[in-house]
């Protein structure tokens, strides 16, 4: 009699298949995918991993694993990604939230109490919603050119109970009023880097959220120029509004230079956990 296939066996088999195909973190990805299919948690996995997988579970698992083998990102398959400890729904209409972007949120949280915050290029809404839920801003607005992305952001806000105003706008074209803080994780990848990205990113994440122009700086030029018009000006008593942007690992000189040329003061660069330049901050 053939031995039943356990959950552990199923994960091992797909982990080996993923590894042979070059899928990053092959075993971990196979494990997380099975958890999604079977409704498992880390605790239940430890308790049940030697139990036999059912035929229905195996069929569903195989179908989703084939998608991952085709390099569809795990987050688009499961429909969820954690960010700042919050569960965000993600679809191919939005960039998958990444841990690096949490540095930008932390910078906003340090200065947003009682302030008006604008999240430009909001995508899934992960920055705007995190600020609204974890900080004490006077108001939060999220803007994006993509109506499909804003639909995802609105759904995330409704599910998580965040009070955010959403605006469909090509950068600042339809933005009105003045803000104390503008934060953005804009598209910043130049074409030569875009083609070298992993298939999960290059072939599946929205190019609109990735491509930053021939030198990767197009959106930063707009942010420093047009963003300054929507930031609170400095007074004799108080510094002006703050601009906070995520950058690529090799933009720690070029983007601060754009800030300074546009009249921003006390410009600084924050590094990520890998020691790479990741966030630029400056005020009027």
C-alpha positions as YAML, in Angstrom:
chain: A
units: angstrom
residues:
- id: 1
  name: UNK
  ca: [0.00, 0.00, 0.00]
- id: 2
  name: UNK
  ca: [1.37, 3.38, -1.00]
- id: 3
  name: UNK
  ca: [2.26, 5.66, 1.89]
- id: 4
  name: UNK
  ca: [0.03, 8.77, 2.12]
- id: 5
  name: UNK
  ca: [1.65, 12.05, 1.14]
- id: 6
  name: UNK
  ca: [2.09, 14.32, 4.16]
- id: 7
  name: UNK
  ca: [1.99, 18.09, 4.18]
- id: 8
  name: UNK
  ca: [5.74, 18.02, 4.81]
- id: 9
  name: UNK
  ca: [6.23, 15.75, 1.76]
- id: 10
  name: UNK
  ca: [4.14, 18.06, -0.43]
- id: 11
  name: UNK
  ca: [6.21, 21.07, 0.61]
- id: 12
  name: UNK
  ca: [9.47, 19.20, 0.08]
- id: 13
  name: UNK
  ca: [8.51, 18.15, -3.44]
- id: 14
  name: UNK
  ca: [7.48, 21.61, -4.56]
- id: 15
  name: UNK
  ca: [10.42, 23.19, -2.75]
- id: 16
  name: UNK
  ca: [12.77, 21.01, -4.76]
- id: 17
  name: UNK
  ca: [10.94, 21.86, -7.98]
- id: 18
  name: UNK
  ca: [11.07, 25.58, -7.20]
- id: 19
  name: UNK
  ca: [14.78, 25.38, -6.37]
- id: 20
  name: UNK
  ca: [15.58, 23.60, -9.63]
- id: 21
  name: UNK
  ca: [13.73, 26.36, -11.52]
- id: 22
  name: UNK
  ca: [15.57, 29.16, -9.71]
- id: 23
  name: UNK
  ca: [12.64, 30.41, -7.63]
- id: 24
  name: UNK
  ca: [14.09, 32.44, -4.71]
- id: 25
  name: UNK
  ca: [13.61, 31.08, -1.17]
- id: 26
  name: UNK
  ca: [12.21, 27.91, -2.73]
- id: 27
  name: UNK
  ca: [11.34, 25.90, 0.40]
- id: 28
  name: UNK
  ca: [9.94, 28.90, 2.26]
- id: 29
  name: UNK
  ca: [7.79, 29.84, -0.74]
- id: 30
  name: UNK
  ca: [6.49, 26.27, -1.04]
- id: 31
  name: UNK
  ca: [5.68, 26.27, 2.67]
- id: 32
  name: UNK
  ca: [3.85, 29.62, 2.64]
- id: 33
  name: UNK
  ca: [1.84, 28.58, -0.39]
- id: 34
  name: UNK
  ca: [0.67, 25.41, 1.35]
- id: 35
  name: UNK
  ca: [-0.24, 27.38, 4.46]
- id: 36
  name: UNK
  ca: [-2.41, 29.62, 2.27]
- id: 37
  name: UNK
  ca: [-4.17, 26.67, 0.61]
- id: 38
  name: UNK
  ca: [-4.75, 24.77, 3.86]
- id: 39
  name: UNK
  ca: [-5.45, 27.73, 6.14]
- id: 40
  name: UNK
  ca: [-2.46, 26.98, 8.34]
- id: 41
  name: UNK
  ca: [-0.57, 29.15, 10.78]
- id: 42
  name: UNK
  ca: [3.03, 28.60, 11.92]
- id: 43
  name: UNK
  ca: [1.67, 26.84, 15.01]
- id: 44
  name: UNK
  ca: [-0.74, 24.56, 13.14]
- id: 45
  name: UNK
  ca: [1.99, 23.73, 10.60]
- id: 46
  name: UNK
  ca: [4.23, 22.45, 13.39]
- id: 47
  name: UNK
  ca: [1.38, 20.36, 14.78]
- id: 48
  name: UNK
  ca: [0.03, 19.00, 11.49]
- id: 49
  name: UNK
  ca: [2.92, 18.82, 9.02]
- id: 50
  name: UNK
  ca: [3.15, 15.02, 9.21]
- id: 51
  name: UNK
  ca: [-0.58, 14.53, 8.60]
- id: 52
  name: UNK
  ca: [-1.74, 13.36, 5.16]
- id: 53
  name: UNK
  ca: [-2.69, 16.07, 2.69]
- id: 54
  name: UNK
  ca: [-6.16, 15.56, 1.21]
- id: 55
  name: UNK
  ca: [-6.73, 15.08, -2.51]
- id: 56
  name: UNK
  ca: [-8.57, 18.39, -2.75]
- id: 57
  name: UNK
  ca: [-5.80, 20.23, -0.91]
- id: 58
  name: UNK
  ca: [-3.14, 18.65, -3.10]
- id: 59
  name: UNK
  ca: [-5.01, 19.64, -6.26]
- id: 60
  name: UNK
  ca: [-5.42, 23.24, -5.11]
- id: 61
  name: UNK
  ca: [-1.81, 23.38, -3.95]
- id: 62
  name: UNK
  ca: [-0.50, 22.03, -7.26]
- id: 63
  name: UNK
  ca: [-2.52, 24.60, -9.23]
- id: 64
  name: UNK
  ca: [-1.14, 27.54, -7.26]
- id: 65
  name: UNK
  ca: [2.37, 26.11, -7.19]
- id: 66
  name: UNK
  ca: [2.33, 25.99, -10.98]
- id: 67
  name: UNK
  ca: [1.65, 29.74, -10.97]
- id: 68
  name: UNK
  ca: [4.59, 30.30, -8.66]
- id: 69
  name: UNK
  ca: [6.73, 28.11, -10.90]
- id: 70
  name: UNK
  ca: [5.80, 30.54, -13.70]
- id: 71
  name: UNK
  ca: [7.30, 33.25, -11.43]
- id: 72
  name: UNK
  ca: [4.02, 34.89, -10.48]
- id: 73
  name: UNK
  ca: [4.82, 36.56, -7.12]
- id: 74
  name: UNK
  ca: [3.59, 34.71, -4.05]
- id: 75
  name: UNK
  ca: [1.80, 37.87, -2.87]
- id: 76
  name: UNK
  ca: [-0.29, 38.05, -6.04]
- id: 77
  name: UNK
  ca: [-1.22, 34.38, -5.62]
- id: 78
  name: UNK
  ca: [-2.24, 34.71, -1.97]
- id: 79
  name: UNK
  ca: [-3.54, 38.26, -2.43]
- id: 80
  name: UNK
  ca: [-1.88, 39.56, 0.72]
- id: 81
  name: UNK
  ca: [1.32, 41.15, 2.02]
- id: 82
  name: UNK
  ca: [2.13, 42.30, 5.54]
- id: 83
  name: UNK
  ca: [3.47, 45.84, 5.93]
- id: 84
  name: UNK
  ca: [4.10, 47.67, 9.21]
- id: 85
  name: UNK
  ca: [2.41, 44.72, 10.92]
- id: 86
  name: UNK
  ca: [-0.79, 45.23, 8.93]
- id: 87
  name: UNK
  ca: [-2.30, 42.84, 6.34]
- id: 88
  name: UNK
  ca: [-2.66, 44.56, 2.96]
- id: 89
  name: UNK
  ca: [-4.54, 43.16, -0.01]
- id: 90
  name: UNK
  ca: [-2.46, 43.27, -3.18]
- id: 91
  name: UNK
  ca: [-3.27, 42.62, -6.83]
- id: 92
  name: UNK
  ca: [-1.26, 42.98, -10.05]
- id: 93
  name: UNK
  ca: [-2.60, 46.55, -10.20]
- id: 94
  name: UNK
  ca: [-0.29, 47.62, -7.36]
- id: 95
  name: UNK
  ca: [3.35, 47.33, -6.39]
- id: 96
  name: UNK
  ca: [3.90, 44.75, -3.65]
- id: 97
  name: UNK
  ca: [4.74, 46.57, -0.38]
- id: 98
  name: UNK
  ca: [8.30, 45.96, 0.76]
- id: 99
  name: UNK
  ca: [10.05, 46.21, 4.10]
- id: 100
  name: UNK
  ca: [12.39, 48.90, 2.74]
- id: 101
  name: UNK
  ca: [9.43, 51.26, 2.45]
- id: 102
  name: UNK
  ca: [8.76, 50.99, 6.19]
- id: 103
  name: UNK
  ca: [11.71, 53.36, 6.69]
- id: 104
  name: UNK
  ca: [9.71, 56.09, 4.92]
- id: 105
  name: UNK
  ca: [6.70, 55.41, 7.13]
- id: 106
  name: UNK
  ca: [8.85, 55.66, 10.25]
- id: 107
  name: UNK
  ca: [10.12, 59.05, 9.11]
- id: 108
  name: UNK
  ca: [6.56, 60.27, 8.58]
- id: 109
  name: UNK
  ca: [5.40, 58.95, 11.94]
- id: 110
  name: UNK
  ca: [8.17, 60.93, 13.61]
- id: 111
  name: UNK
  ca: [6.77, 64.24, 12.34]
- id: 112
  name: UNK
  ca: [3.08, 63.77, 11.46]
- id: 113
  name: UNK
  ca: [1.24, 64.40, 14.74]
- id: 114
  name: UNK
  ca: [-1.44, 67.01, 14.09]
- id: 115
  name: UNK
  ca: [-0.15, 67.45, 10.53]
- id: 116
  name: UNK
  ca: [-1.68, 67.12, 7.07]
- id: 117
  name: UNK
  ca: [-0.01, 64.31, 5.14]
- id: 118
  name: UNK
  ca: [-0.06, 63.55, 1.40]
- id: 119
  name: UNK
  ca: [1.12, 60.18, 0.08]
- id: 120
  name: UNK
  ca: [1.91, 60.64, -3.61]
- id: 121
  name: UNK
  ca: [1.98, 57.49, -5.83]
- id: 122
  name: UNK
  ca: [0.10, 55.64, -3.09]
- id: 123
  name: UNK
  ca: [-0.43, 52.31, -4.92]
- id: 124
  name: UNK
  ca: [-1.90, 49.82, -2.43]
- id: 125
  name: UNK
  ca: [-2.20, 52.64, 0.09]
- id: 126
  name: UNK
  ca: [0.29, 50.97, 2.43]
- id: 127
  name: UNK
  ca: [2.06, 54.21, 3.40]
- id: 128
  name: UNK
  ca: [-1.05, 56.37, 3.76]
- id: 129
  name: UNK
  ca: [-2.99, 53.74, 5.71]
- id: 130
  name: UNK
  ca: [-0.07, 52.91, 8.00]
- id: 131
  name: UNK
  ca: [0.39, 56.60, 8.83]
- id: 132
  name: UNK
  ca: [-3.35, 57.03, 9.48]
- id: 133
  name: UNK
  ca: [-3.50, 54.00, 11.78]
- id: 134
  name: UNK
  ca: [-0.15, 54.19, 13.55]
- id: 135
  name: UNK
  ca: [0.28, 57.96, 13.82]
- id: 136
  name: UNK
  ca: [-1.86, 60.91, 14.87]
- id: 137
  name: UNK
  ca: [-2.05, 63.08, 11.74]
- id: 138
  name: UNK
  ca: [-4.68, 65.75, 11.26]
- id: 139
  name: UNK
  ca: [-5.50, 64.21, 7.88]
- id: 140
  name: UNK
  ca: [-4.06, 61.80, 5.33]
- id: 141
  name: UNK
  ca: [-4.54, 61.93, 1.56]
- id: 142
  name: UNK
  ca: [-3.39, 59.25, -0.88]
- id: 143
  name: UNK
  ca: [-2.99, 60.05, -4.58]
- id: 144
  name: UNK
  ca: [-2.27, 57.91, -7.63]
- id: 145
  name: UNK
  ca: [-2.68, 58.14, -11.40]
- id: 146
  name: UNK
  ca: [-4.11, 54.60, -11.50]
- id: 147
  name: UNK
  ca: [-7.80, 54.22, -10.76]
- id: 148
  name: UNK
  ca: [-7.29, 50.46, -10.43]
- id: 149
  name: UNK
  ca: [-4.61, 51.00, -7.78]
- id: 150
  name: UNK
  ca: [-6.85, 53.41, -5.89]
- id: 151
  name: UNK
  ca: [-9.61, 50.79, -5.84]
- id: 152
  name: UNK
  ca: [-7.20, 48.45, -4.04]
- id: 153
  name: UNK
  ca: [-6.16, 51.26, -1.67]
- id: 154
  name: UNK
  ca: [-9.77, 52.10, -0.86]
- id: 155
  name: UNK
  ca: [-10.51, 48.46, -0.12]
- id: 156
  name: UNK
  ca: [-7.48, 48.23, 2.17]
- id: 157
  name: UNK
  ca: [-8.55, 51.37, 4.03]
- id: 158
  name: UNK
  ca: [-12.09, 50.05, 4.47]
- id: 159
  name: UNK
  ca: [-10.91, 46.63, 5.72]
- id: 160
  name: UNK
  ca: [-8.36, 48.12, 8.13]
- id: 161
  name: UNK
  ca: [-10.53, 51.01, 9.31]
- id: 162
  name: UNK
  ca: [-8.27, 53.84, 8.15]
- id: 163
  name: UNK
  ca: [-9.55, 57.37, 7.51]
- id: 164
  name: UNK
  ca: [-7.83, 58.39, 4.26]
- id: 165
  name: UNK
  ca: [-8.97, 60.66, 1.41]
- id: 166
  name: UNK
  ca: [-8.16, 59.25, -2.03]
- id: 167
  name: UNK
  ca: [-7.48, 61.34, -5.13]
- id: 168
  name: UNK
  ca: [-6.94, 60.11, -8.69]
- id: 169
  name: UNK
  ca: [-4.28, 62.45, -10.07]
- id: 170
  name: UNK
  ca: [-1.35, 62.48, -12.47]
- id: 171
  name: UNK
  ca: [1.16, 63.53, -9.83]
- id: 172
  name: UNK
  ca: [0.05, 67.00, -8.61]
- id: 173
  name: UNK
  ca: [-2.31, 67.83, -11.50]
- id: 174
  name: UNK
  ca: [-5.47, 67.43, -9.38]
- id: 175
  name: UNK
  ca: [-4.00, 68.04, -5.94]
- id: 176
  name: UNK
  ca: [-5.37, 71.04, -4.09]
- id: 177
  name: UNK
  ca: [-4.38, 72.65, -0.84]
- id: 178
  name: UNK
  ca: [-1.33, 72.68, 1.37]
- id: 179
  name: UNK
  ca: [0.33, 69.88, 3.32]
- id: 180
  name: UNK
  ca: [2.79, 69.67, 6.17]
- id: 181
  name: UNK
  ca: [4.29, 66.38, 4.98]
- id: 182
  name: UNK
  ca: [4.50, 64.87, 1.50]
- id: 183
  name: UNK
  ca: [5.78, 61.30, 1.29]
- id: 184
  name: UNK
  ca: [6.32, 59.23, -1.84]
- id: 185
  name: UNK
  ca: [7.68, 55.91, -3.06]
- id: 186
  name: UNK
  ca: [7.71, 56.89, -6.73]
- id: 187
  name: UNK
  ca: [8.80, 54.87, -9.77]
- id: 188
  name: UNK
  ca: [12.60, 55.19, -9.84]
- id: 189
  name: UNK
  ca: [14.05, 52.37, -11.92]
- id: 190
  name: UNK
  ca: [15.89, 53.28, -15.16]
- id: 191
  name: UNK
  ca: [15.49, 51.05, -18.24]
- id: 192
  name: UNK
  ca: [18.85, 49.28, -17.98]
- id: 193
  name: UNK
  ca: [18.05, 48.15, -14.41]
- id: 194
  name: UNK
  ca: [14.45, 47.29, -15.24]
- id: 195
  name: UNK
  ca: [15.44, 44.57, -17.68]
- id: 196
  name: UNK
  ca: [17.77, 43.01, -15.11]
- id: 197
  name: UNK
  ca: [15.15, 42.61, -12.40]
- id: 198
  name: UNK
  ca: [13.81, 39.25, -11.25]
- id: 199
  name: UNK
  ca: [10.94, 37.89, -13.41]
- id: 200
  name: UNK
  ca: [8.58, 38.34, -10.46]
- id: 201
  name: UNK
  ca: [9.10, 42.10, -10.66]
- id: 202
  name: UNK
  ca: [9.86, 42.70, -14.33]
- id: 203
  name: UNK
  ca: [7.09, 40.52, -15.74]
- id: 204
  name: UNK
  ca: [4.34, 40.86, -13.14]
- id: 205
  name: UNK
  ca: [4.46, 44.09, -11.11]
- id: 206
  name: UNK
  ca: [2.95, 47.18, -12.81]
- id: 207
  name: UNK
  ca: [5.56, 48.90, -14.97]
- id: 208
  name: UNK
  ca: [3.78, 52.18, -14.25]
- id: 209
  name: UNK
  ca: [4.96, 51.82, -10.64]
- id: 210
  name: UNK
  ca: [8.54, 50.92, -11.59]
- id: 211
  name: UNK
  ca: [9.84, 52.93, -14.55]
- id: 212
  name: UNK
  ca: [11.33, 56.25, -13.47]
- id: 213
  name: UNK
  ca: [12.45, 57.62, -16.83]
- id: 214
  name: UNK
  ca: [15.73, 57.30, -18.68]
- id: 215
  name: UNK
  ca: [17.81, 58.20, -15.63]
- id: 216
  name: UNK
  ca: [15.29, 57.09, -12.98]
- id: 217
  name: UNK
  ca: [14.85, 60.65, -11.70]
- id: 218
  name: UNK
  ca: [11.78, 61.93, -13.58]
- id: 219
  name: UNK
  ca: [9.38, 61.62, -10.65]
- id: 220
  name: UNK
  ca: [11.83, 63.17, -8.18]
- id: 221
  name: UNK
  ca: [12.11, 66.23, -10.40]
- id: 222
  name: UNK
  ca: [8.33, 66.60, -10.26]
- id: 223
  name: UNK
  ca: [8.20, 65.92, -6.54]
- id: 224
  name: UNK
  ca: [10.72, 68.60, -5.60]
- id: 225
  name: UNK
  ca: [9.34, 71.16, -8.07]
- id: 226
  name: UNK
  ca: [5.57, 70.67, -7.76]
- id: 227
  name: UNK
  ca: [5.65, 69.23, -4.28]
- id: 228
  name: UNK
  ca: [7.21, 72.42, -2.96]
- id: 229
  name: UNK
  ca: [4.13, 74.34, -4.18]
- id: 230
  name: UNK
  ca: [1.91, 72.18, -1.97]
- id: 231
  name: UNK
  ca: [4.07, 72.19, 1.15]
- id: 232
  name: UNK
  ca: [3.59, 74.64, 3.98]
- id: 233
  name: UNK
  ca: [6.16, 77.45, 3.58]
- id: 234
  name: UNK
  ca: [8.65, 78.30, 6.30]
- id: 235
  name: UNK
  ca: [7.92, 81.18, 8.69]
- id: 236
  name: UNK
  ca: [9.99, 83.12, 11.19]
- id: 237
  name: UNK
  ca: [8.78, 80.71, 13.85]
- id: 238
  name: UNK
  ca: [8.69, 77.38, 12.09]
- id: 239
  name: UNK
  ca: [10.44, 75.38, 9.38]
- id: 240
  name: UNK
  ca: [8.50, 74.65, 6.22]
- id: 241
  name: UNK
  ca: [6.83, 71.43, 5.16]
- id: 242
  name: UNK
  ca: [8.73, 68.16, 4.85]
- id: 243
  name: UNK
  ca: [9.30, 66.02, 1.77]
- id: 244
  name: UNK
  ca: [10.15, 62.34, 2.33]
- id: 245
  name: UNK
  ca: [10.93, 60.02, -0.60]
- id: 246
  name: UNK
  ca: [12.14, 56.47, -1.05]
- id: 247
  name: UNK
  ca: [15.08, 56.11, -3.45]
- id: 248
  name: UNK
  ca: [17.03, 53.42, -5.27]
- id: 249
  name: UNK
  ca: [20.24, 52.11, -3.74]
- id: 250
  name: UNK
  ca: [22.36, 54.20, -6.16]
- id: 251
  name: UNK
  ca: [20.43, 57.49, -5.90]
- id: 252
  name: UNK
  ca: [21.82, 58.73, -2.58]
- id: 253
  name: UNK
  ca: [23.72, 61.54, -4.28]
- id: 254
  name: UNK
  ca: [21.52, 62.49, -7.24]
- id: 255
  name: UNK
  ca: [18.20, 62.83, -5.38]
- id: 256
  name: UNK
  ca: [19.57, 64.92, -2.47]
- id: 257
  name: UNK
  ca: [21.13, 67.19, -5.11]
- id: 258
  name: UNK
  ca: [17.66, 67.71, -6.65]
- id: 259
  name: UNK
  ca: [16.30, 68.55, -3.19]
- id: 260
  name: UNK
  ca: [18.97, 71.20, -2.59]
- id: 261
  name: UNK
  ca: [18.60, 72.70, -6.06]
- id: 262
  name: UNK
  ca: [14.87, 73.12, -5.38]
- id: 263
  name: UNK
  ca: [15.54, 74.98, -2.13]
- id: 264
  name: UNK
  ca: [15.05, 72.23, 0.44]
- id: 265
  name: UNK
  ca: [17.12, 72.54, 3.61]
- id: 266
  name: UNK
  ca: [18.76, 70.11, 6.06]
- id: 267
  name: UNK
  ca: [18.61, 67.38, 3.44]
- id: 268
  name: UNK
  ca: [19.63, 63.99, 4.79]
- id: 269
  name: UNK
  ca: [19.71, 60.36, 3.65]
- id: 270
  name: UNK
  ca: [18.51, 57.41, 5.72]
- id: 271
  name: UNK
  ca: [19.94, 53.96, 5.08]
- id: 272
  name: UNK
  ca: [18.03, 50.69, 5.09]
- id: 273
  name: UNK
  ca: [18.81, 47.55, 7.09]
- id: 274
  name: UNK
  ca: [21.31, 46.47, 4.43]
- id: 275
  name: UNK
  ca: [23.23, 49.73, 4.83]
- id: 276
  name: UNK
  ca: [22.06, 51.09, 1.45]
- id: 277
  name: UNK
  ca: [20.75, 54.62, 0.87]
- id: 278
  name: UNK
  ca: [16.95, 54.34, 1.00]
- id: 279
  name: UNK
  ca: [15.14, 57.52, 2.05]
- id: 280
  name: UNK
  ca: [15.79, 61.23, 1.43]
- id: 281
  name: UNK
  ca: [14.29, 63.83, 3.78]
- id: 282
  name: UNK
  ca: [14.30, 67.62, 3.51]
- id: 283
  name: UNK
  ca: [12.16, 70.63, 4.48]
- id: 284
  name: UNK
  ca: [11.37, 74.03, 3.00]
...
